[in-house]
Amino acid sequence: MQSIQERALLLEALSDKVLHQLPPAVWKGLFLGPEGDSIRFEQRHLTLVHADLSAAPADADAAIERFHGELQRLNGRHNGRLDPYQDGAALATFENPGAAVRMAIELQRSSEDLALRIGVVSGVCTLAYFRVQGRLWCTPLGEQPERAATVAATAATGGIVISPETYGPGEGRDRLHADVDAPEFADSELDLSTLAWETEADGIDIRC
């Protein structure tokens, strides 16, 4: 279990992430409404894939649309958890490092002309779980998502950088500590970006 101070810091990090990556209606429901009771945090050893469309071609809109389509297809195939896209970049979270590497390689091969840079890292990561619109979602917080972006930035255009610990011996993927009633990773939805689309489509009025 987290201390009160640790939980407060995690809630602040989740609030900032939701505020910048999802529609305001989602933030309002989580932090000003009853859905806040669903928030849980858990630490696990996970593998993250950060893909950055760093040098988009002239038809940038078409490139980004294709990039997003490939992300959804491959992430679903390999059972990752996909964060909302930001500025031509995306993050996918995996329990299985082999699945993460396979997804990264397939994404690279299917997007050869899109100038992607991809980084793959493994390590202890904090997952935030929350329930919105009756469905369970999760998203990674802390240093590992930032580290994945930093590793991706070191890749050559069209290349992949895989951190050494991803294939390290004895990598522990056991649950380190969690809220008592934290759900299993496999139970959450695959694509958090769909929450942004569906909420915007619903046209929720968030006036106070």
C-alpha positions as protocol buffer text, in pm:
chain_id: "A"
residue {
  index: 1
  type: MET
  ca { x: 0 y: 0 z: 0 }
}
residue {
  index: 2
  type: GLN
  ca { x: 119 y: 353 z: -70 }
}
residue {
  index: 3
  type: SER
  ca { x: 158 y: 609 z: 204 }
}
residue {
  index: 4
  type: ILE
  ca { x: -74 y: 910 z: 200 }
}
residue {
  index: 5
  type: GLN
  ca { x: 206 y: 1126 z: 59 }
}
residue {
  index: 6
  type: GLU
  ca { x: 297 y: 872 z: -211 }
}
residue {
  index: 7
  type: ARG
  ca { x: -63 y: 839 z: -317 }
}
residue {
  index: 8
  type: ALA
  ca { x: -103 y: 1216 z: -331 }
}
residue {
  index: 9
  type: LEU
  ca { x: 198 y: 1243 z: -564 }
}
residue {
  index: 10
  type: LEU
  ca { x: 65 y: 965 z: -785 }
}
residue {
  index: 11
  type: LEU
  ca { x: -277 y: 1129 z: -801 }
}
residue {
  index: 12
  type: GLU
  ca { x: -109 y: 1455 z: -902 }
}
residue {
  index: 13
  type: ALA
  ca { x: 86 y: 1278 z: -1177 }
}
residue {
  index: 14
  type: LEU
  ca { x: -227 y: 1104 z: -1303 }
}
residue {
  index: 15
  type: SER
  ca { x: -423 y: 1430 z: -1294 }
}
residue {
  index: 16
  type: ASP
  ca { x: -159 y: 1604 z: -1503 }
}
residue {
  index: 17
  type: LYS
  ca { x: -146 y: 1321 z: -1756 }
}
residue {
  index: 18
  type: VAL
  ca { x: -523 y: 1293 z: -1795 }
}
residue {
  index: 19
  type: LEU
  ca { x: -557 y: 1671 z: -1820 }
}
residue {
  index: 20
  type: HIS
  ca { x: -306 y: 1689 z: -2108 }
}
residue {
  index: 21
  type: GLN
  ca { x: -387 y: 1367 z: -2295 }
}
residue {
  index: 22
  type: LEU
  ca { x: -762 y: 1314 z: -2256 }
}
residue {
  index: 23
  type: PRO
  ca { x: -1072 y: 1534 z: -2293 }
}
residue {
  index: 24
  type: PRO
  ca { x: -1158 y: 1763 z: -1999 }
}
residue {
  index: 25
  type: ALA
  ca { x: -1473 y: 1559 z: -1934 }
}
residue {
  index: 26
  type: VAL
  ca { x: -1259 y: 1260 z: -1837 }
}
residue {
  index: 27
  type: TRP
  ca { x: -1056 y: 1467 z: -1591 }
}
residue {
  index: 28
  type: LYS
  ca { x: -1371 y: 1613 z: -1441 }
}
residue {
  index: 29
  type: GLY
  ca { x: -1527 y: 1271 z: -1390 }
}
residue {
  index: 30
  type: LEU
  ca { x: -1214 y: 1133 z: -1225 }
}
residue {
  index: 31
  type: PHE
  ca { x: -1115 y: 1421 z: -1002 }
}
residue {
  index: 32
  type: LEU
  ca { x: -1440 y: 1605 z: -938 }
}
residue {
  index: 33
  type: GLY
  ca { x: -1686 y: 1319 z: -966 }
}
residue {
  index: 34
  type: PRO
  ca { x: -1761 y: 969 z: -835 }
}
residue {
  index: 35
  type: GLU
  ca { x: -1524 y: 794 z: -1077 }
}
residue {
  index: 36
  type: GLY
  ca { x: -1232 y: 906 z: -860 }
}
residue {
  index: 37
  type: ASP
  ca { x: -1314 y: 622 z: -620 }
}
residue {
  index: 38
  type: SER
  ca { x: -1203 y: 376 z: -890 }
}
residue {
  index: 39
  type: ILE
  ca { x: -842 y: 500 z: -906 }
}
residue {
  index: 40
  type: ARG
  ca { x: -584 y: 239 z: -801 }
}
residue {
  index: 41
  type: PHE
  ca { x: -205 y: 224 z: -834 }
}
residue {
  index: 42
  type: GLU
  ca { x: 23 y: -75 z: -880 }
}
residue {
  index: 43
  type: GLN
  ca { x: 393 y: -127 z: -937 }
}
residue {
  index: 44
  type: ARG
  ca { x: 512 y: -388 z: -1187 }
}
residue {
  index: 45
  type: HIS
  ca { x: 815 y: -478 z: -1392 }
}
residue {
  index: 46
  type: LEU
  ca { x: 701 y: -384 z: -1744 }
}
residue {
  index: 47
  type: THR
  ca { x: 838 y: -315 z: -2090 }
}
residue {
  index: 48
  type: LEU
  ca { x: 751 y: 8 z: -2270 }
}
residue {
  index: 49
  type: VAL
  ca { x: 770 y: 86 z: -2641 }
}
residue {
  index: 50
  type: HIS
  ca { x: 793 y: 453 z: -2739 }
}
residue {
  index: 51
  type: ALA
  ca { x: 742 y: 528 z: -3109 }
}
residue {
  index: 52
  type: ASP
  ca { x: 818 y: 877 z: -3238 }
}
residue {
  index: 53
  type: LEU
  ca { x: 722 y: 1000 z: -3584 }
}
residue {
  index: 54
  type: SER
  ca { x: 1020 y: 1234 z: -3567 }
}
residue {
  index: 55
  type: ALA
  ca { x: 1056 y: 1332 z: -3930 }
}
residue {
  index: 56
  type: ALA
  ca { x: 716 y: 1326 z: -4094 }
}
residue {
  index: 57
  type: PRO
  ca { x: 708 y: 1342 z: -4474 }
}
residue {
  index: 58
  type: ALA
  ca { x: 541 y: 1621 z: -4666 }
}
residue {
  index: 59
  type: ASP
  ca { x: 197 y: 1461 z: -4636 }
}
residue {
  index: 60
  type: ALA
  ca { x: 217 y: 1466 z: -4257 }
}
residue {
  index: 61
  type: ASP
  ca { x: -155 y: 1413 z: -4193 }
}
residue {
  index: 62
  type: ALA
  ca { x: -162 y: 1098 z: -4402 }
}
residue {
  index: 63
  type: ALA
  ca { x: 156 y: 973 z: -4237 }
}
residue {
  index: 64
  type: ILE
  ca { x: 19 y: 1026 z: -3887 }
}
residue {
  index: 65
  type: GLU
  ca { x: -310 y: 855 z: -3977 }
}
residue {
  index: 66
  type: ARG
  ca { x: -123 y: 554 z: -4109 }
}
residue {
  index: 67
  type: PHE
  ca { x: 107 y: 553 z: -3805 }
}
residue {
  index: 68
  type: HIS
  ca { x: -193 y: 547 z: -3571 }
}
residue {
  index: 69
  type: GLY
  ca { x: -357 y: 270 z: -3770 }
}
residue {
  index: 70
  type: GLU
  ca { x: -47 y: 51 z: -3749 }
}
residue {
  index: 71
  type: LEU
  ca { x: -13 y: 120 z: -3377 }
}
residue {
  index: 72
  type: GLN
  ca { x: -368 y: 4 z: -3308 }
}
residue {
  index: 73
  type: ARG
  ca { x: -336 y: -306 z: -3526 }
}
residue {
  index: 74
  type: LEU
  ca { x: -3 y: -422 z: -3385 }
}
residue {
  index: 75
  type: ASN
  ca { x: -77 y: -329 z: -3026 }
}
residue {
  index: 76
  type: GLY
  ca { x: -395 y: -535 z: -3036 }
}
residue {
  index: 77
  type: ARG
  ca { x: -207 y: -829 z: -3187 }
}
residue {
  index: 78
  type: HIS
  ca { x: 57 y: -828 z: -2912 }
}
residue {
  index: 79
  type: ASN
  ca { x: -171 y: -741 z: -2617 }
}
residue {
  index: 80
  type: GLY
  ca { x: -11 y: -417 z: -2509 }
}
residue {
  index: 81
  type: ARG
  ca { x: -179 y: -114 z: -2356 }
}
residue {
  index: 82
  type: LEU
  ca { x: -169 y: 190 z: -2582 }
}
residue {
  index: 83
  type: ASP
  ca { x: -158 y: 544 z: -2443 }
}
residue {
  index: 84
  type: PRO
  ca { x: -317 y: 839 z: -2628 }
}
residue {
  index: 85
  type: TYR
  ca { x: -102 y: 975 z: -2908 }
}
residue {
  index: 86
  type: GLN
  ca { x: 80 y: 1305 z: -2863 }
}
residue {
  index: 87
  type: ASP
  ca { x: 260 y: 1511 z: -3128 }
}
residue {
  index: 88
  type: GLY
  ca { x: 326 y: 1215 z: -3356 }
}
residue {
  index: 89
  type: ALA
  ca { x: 445 y: 993 z: -3072 }
}
residue {
  index: 90
  type: ALA
  ca { x: 288 y: 702 z: -2886 }
}
residue {
  index: 91
  type: LEU
  ca { x: 359 y: 474 z: -2592 }
}
residue {
  index: 92
  type: ALA
  ca { x: 262 y: 109 z: -2550 }
}
residue {
  index: 93
  type: THR
  ca { x: 300 y: -90 z: -2227 }
}
residue {
  index: 94
  type: PHE
  ca { x: 364 y: -466 z: -2213 }
}
residue {
  index: 95
  type: GLU
  ca { x: 399 y: -730 z: -1944 }
}
residue {
  index: 96
  type: ASN
  ca { x: 590 y: -955 z: -2184 }
}
residue {
  index: 97
  type: PRO
  ca { x: 921 y: -806 z: -2310 }
}
residue {
  index: 98
  type: GLY
  ca { x: 926 y: -1043 z: -2607 }
}
residue {
  index: 99
  type: ALA
  ca { x: 586 y: -918 z: -2721 }
}
residue {
  index: 100
  type: ALA
  ca { x: 708 y: -560 z: -2686 }
}
residue {
  index: 101
  type: VAL
  ca { x: 1013 y: -624 z: -2902 }
}
residue {
  index: 102
  type: ARG
  ca { x: 809 y: -809 z: -3164 }
}
residue {
  index: 103
  type: MET
  ca { x: 560 y: -524 z: -3179 }
}
residue {
  index: 104
  type: ALA
  ca { x: 843 y: -270 z: -3217 }
}
residue {
  index: 105
  type: ILE
  ca { x: 1006 y: -467 z: -3500 }
}
residue {
  index: 106
  type: GLU
  ca { x: 677 y: -516 z: -3685 }
}
residue {
  index: 107
  type: LEU
  ca { x: 595 y: -147 z: -3645 }
}
residue {
  index: 108
  type: GLN
  ca { x: 935 y: -55 z: -3787 }
}
residue {
  index: 109
  type: ARG
  ca { x: 892 y: -287 z: -4085 }
}
residue {
  index: 110
  type: SER
  ca { x: 539 y: -172 z: -4164 }
}
residue {
  index: 111
  type: SER
  ca { x: 636 y: 195 z: -4140 }
}
residue {
  index: 112
  type: GLU
  ca { x: 968 y: 201 z: -4325 }
}
residue {
  index: 113
  type: ASP
  ca { x: 883 y: 520 z: -4512 }
}
residue {
  index: 114
  type: LEU
  ca { x: 750 y: 707 z: -4208 }
}
residue {
  index: 115
  type: ALA
  ca { x: 1085 y: 793 z: -4045 }
}
residue {
  index: 116
  type: LEU
  ca { x: 1001 y: 641 z: -3707 }
}
residue {
  index: 117
  type: ARG
  ca { x: 1235 y: 624 z: -3412 }
}
residue {
  index: 118
  type: ILE
  ca { x: 1153 y: 353 z: -3159 }
}
residue {
  index: 119
  type: GLY
  ca { x: 1280 y: 291 z: -2806 }
}
residue {
  index: 120
  type: VAL
  ca { x: 1218 y: -17 z: -2590 }
}
residue {
  index: 121
  type: VAL
  ca { x: 1291 y: -18 z: -2215 }
}
residue {
  index: 122
  type: SER
  ca { x: 1211 y: -246 z: -1922 }
}
residue {
  index: 123
  type: GLY
  ca { x: 1190 y: -170 z: -1553 }
}
residue {
  index: 124
  type: VAL
  ca { x: 970 y: -104 z: -1254 }
}
residue {
  index: 125
  type: CYS
  ca { x: 675 y: 108 z: -1356 }
}
residue {
  index: 126
  type: THR
  ca { x: 374 y: 248 z: -1172 }
}
residue {
  index: 127
  type: LEU
  ca { x: 40 y: 172 z: -1336 }
}
residue {
  index: 128
  type: ALA
  ca { x: -262 y: 386 z: -1264 }
}
residue {
  index: 129
  type: TYR
  ca { x: -597 y: 211 z: -1306 }
}
residue {
  index: 130
  type: PHE
  ca { x: -927 y: 396 z: -1330 }
}
residue {
  index: 131
  type: ARG
  ca { x: -1280 y: 331 z: -1448 }
}
residue {
  index: 132
  type: VAL
  ca { x: -1447 y: 569 z: -1694 }
}
residue {
  index: 133
  type: GLN
  ca { x: -1768 y: 512 z: -1892 }
}
residue {
  index: 134
  type: GLY
  ca { x: -1806 y: 175 z: -1721 }
}
residue {
  index: 135
  type: ARG
  ca { x: -1476 y: 38 z: -1850 }
}
residue {
  index: 136
  type: LEU
  ca { x: -1140 y: -15 z: -1686 }
}
residue {
  index: 137
  type: TRP
  ca { x: -829 y: 162 z: -1819 }
}
residue {
  index: 138
  type: CYS
  ca { x: -466 y: 178 z: -1715 }
}
residue {
  index: 139
  type: THR
  ca { x: -172 y: 404 z: -1795 }
}
residue {
  index: 140
  type: PRO
  ca { x: 195 y: 411 z: -1685 }
}
residue {
  index: 141
  type: LEU
  ca { x: 334 y: 688 z: -1467 }
}
residue {
  index: 142
  type: GLY
  ca { x: 679 y: 781 z: -1339 }
}
residue {
  index: 143
  type: GLU
  ca { x: 1028 y: 770 z: -1485 }
}
residue {
  index: 144
  type: GLN
  ca { x: 993 y: 476 z: -1724 }
}
residue {
  index: 145
  type: PRO
  ca { x: 770 y: 650 z: -1984 }
}
residue {
  index: 146
  type: GLU
  ca { x: 1014 y: 943 z: -1992 }
}
residue {
  index: 147
  type: ARG
  ca { x: 1307 y: 703 z: -2020 }
}
residue {
  index: 148
  type: ALA
  ca { x: 1142 y: 524 z: -2313 }
}
residue {
  index: 149
  type: ALA
  ca { x: 1108 y: 857 z: -2496 }
}
residue {
  index: 150
  type: THR
  ca { x: 1473 y: 939 z: -2423 }
}
residue {
  index: 151
  type: VAL
  ca { x: 1589 y: 602 z: -2556 }
}
residue {
  index: 152
  type: ALA
  ca { x: 1378 y: 645 z: -2871 }
}
residue {
  index: 153
  type: ALA
  ca { x: 1540 y: 985 z: -2929 }
}
residue {
  index: 154
  type: THR
  ca { x: 1880 y: 812 z: -2951 }
}
residue {
  index: 155
  type: ALA
  ca { x: 1766 y: 585 z: -3236 }
}
residue {
  index: 156
  type: ALA
  ca { x: 1857 y: 658 z: -3594 }
}
residue {
  index: 157
  type: THR
  ca { x: 1563 y: 757 z: -3813 }
}
residue {
  index: 158
  type: GLY
  ca { x: 1388 y: 433 z: -3904 }
}
residue {
  index: 159
  type: GLY
  ca { x: 1571 y: 248 z: -3627 }
}
residue {
  index: 160
  type: ILE
  ca { x: 1507 y: 83 z: -3289 }
}
residue {
  index: 161
  type: VAL
  ca { x: 1708 y: 106 z: -2967 }
}
residue {
  index: 162
  type: ILE
  ca { x: 1642 y: -172 z: -2714 }
}
residue {
  index: 163
  type: SER
  ca { x: 1773 y: -116 z: -2363 }
}
residue {
  index: 164
  type: PRO
  ca { x: 1997 y: -399 z: -2233 }
}
residue {
  index: 165
  type: GLU
  ca { x: 1777 y: -494 z: -1937 }
}
residue {
  index: 166
  type: THR
  ca { x: 1489 y: -583 z: -2170 }
}
residue {
  index: 167
  type: TYR
  ca { x: 1668 y: -910 z: -2244 }
}
residue {
  index: 168
  type: GLY
  ca { x: 1847 y: -924 z: -1907 }
}
residue {
  index: 169
  type: PRO
  ca { x: 1853 y: -1251 z: -1707 }
}
residue {
  index: 170
  type: GLY
  ca { x: 1613 y: -1300 z: -1421 }
}
residue {
  index: 171
  type: GLU
  ca { x: 1400 y: -998 z: -1494 }
}
residue {
  index: 172
  type: GLY
  ca { x: 1132 y: -1002 z: -1228 }
}
residue {
  index: 173
  type: ARG
  ca { x: 787 y: -922 z: -1356 }
}
residue {
  index: 174
  type: ASP
  ca { x: 610 y: -1002 z: -1030 }
}
residue {
  index: 175
  type: ARG
  ca { x: 383 y: -750 z: -870 }
}
residue {
  index: 176
  type: LEU
  ca { x: 597 y: -544 z: -632 }
}
residue {
  index: 177
  type: HIS
  ca { x: 324 y: -376 z: -433 }
}
residue {
  index: 178
  type: ALA
  ca { x: -28 y: -273 z: -510 }
}
residue {
  index: 179
  type: ASP
  ca { x: -355 y: -164 z: -362 }
}
residue {
  index: 180
  type: VAL
  ca { x: -524 y: -472 z: -220 }
}
residue {
  index: 181
  type: ASP
  ca { x: -807 y: -469 z: -473 }
}
residue {
  index: 182
  type: ALA
  ca { x: -601 y: -361 z: -775 }
}
residue {
  index: 183
  type: PRO
  ca { x: -725 y: -544 z: -1087 }
}
residue {
  index: 184
  type: GLU
  ca { x: -516 y: -762 z: -1312 }
}
residue {
  index: 185
  type: PHE
  ca { x: -335 y: -589 z: -1599 }
}
residue {
  index: 186
  type: ALA
  ca { x: -505 y: -812 z: -1856 }
}
residue {
  index: 187
  type: ASP
  ca { x: -849 y: -689 z: -1751 }
}
residue {
  index: 188
  type: SER
  ca { x: -806 y: -331 z: -1871 }
}
residue {
  index: 189
  type: GLU
  ca { x: -889 y: -192 z: -2213 }
}
residue {
  index: 190
  type: LEU
  ca { x: -617 y: -205 z: -2479 }
}
residue {
  index: 191
  type: ASP
  ca { x: -634 y: 142 z: -2633 }
}
residue {
  index: 192
  type: LEU
  ca { x: -670 y: 442 z: -2403 }
}
residue {
  index: 193
  type: SER
  ca { x: -684 y: 672 z: -2704 }
}
residue {
  index: 194
  type: THR
  ca { x: -1031 y: 538 z: -2785 }
}
residue {
  index: 195
  type: LEU
  ca { x: -1152 y: 697 z: -2463 }
}
residue {
  index: 196
  type: ALA
  ca { x: -1054 y: 1036 z: -2604 }
}
residue {
  index: 197
  type: TRP
  ca { x: -1239 y: 974 z: -2930 }
}
residue {
  index: 198
  type: GLU
  ca { x: -1554 y: 836 z: -2766 }
}
residue {
  index: 199
  type: THR
  ca { x: -1574 y: 1113 z: -2509 }
}
residue {
  index: 200
  type: GLU
  ca { x: -1535 y: 1383 z: -2773 }
}
residue {
  index: 201
  type: ALA
  ca { x: -1798 y: 1213 z: -2988 }
}
residue {
  index: 202
  type: ASP
  ca { x: -2040 y: 1209 z: -2695 }
}
residue {
  index: 203
  type: GLY
  ca { x: -2017 y: 1588 z: -2674 }
}
residue {
  index: 204
  type: ILE
  ca { x: -2013 y: 1599 z: -2295 }
}
residue {
  index: 205
  type: ASP
  ca { x: -2088 y: 1942 z: -2151 }
}
residue {
  index: 206
  type: ILE
  ca { x: -1826 y: 2023 z: -1886 }
}
residue {
  index: 207
  type: ARG
  ca { x: -1933 y: 2373 z: -1793 }
}
residue {
  index: 208
  type: CYS
  ca { x: -1917 y: 2446 z: -1420 }
}
